[in-house]
Amino acid sequence: DLNKKLHQDNLKAEIYHQFRKRFVDKEIELICEYKTDKCRFDLVCFESQMGGEVVGIIEVRRVNAKKEPNYTGSQHRRYSSFGVKLFYISEFDKITELLDSLWDCFLELKKEQENVL
């Protein structure tokens, strides 16, 4: 359905826009449609200073009133195998909460890196 596809694309664009506005001078970046040999992630957040480690993977989901999203399927297992935080989002009003969570993950990763040094 075109409306559902547009919703996903617009949601990705708004996440990217709010991310860039909020973290303009921070050590954190966001890539849209990051591909590996096994997966294509909607958005990937990474730290840009100490080795470019991945902070989190963001999957944008369609809103489907008929069923709950499958958070245990093969895609979820594949994405979880990367060992980083996985975020799902399907609503515009959850973007601030998502960005807060990404920032918390970034701070936690940075603290772990500093403890190693």
Secondary structure, 3 states (H helix, E strand, C coil): CHHHHHHHHHHHHHHHHHHHHHCCCCCEEEEEEEECCCCEEEEEEEECCCCCCEEEEEEECCCCCCCCCCCCCHHHHHHHCCCCEEEEECCHHHHHHHHHHHHHHHHHHHHHHHHHC
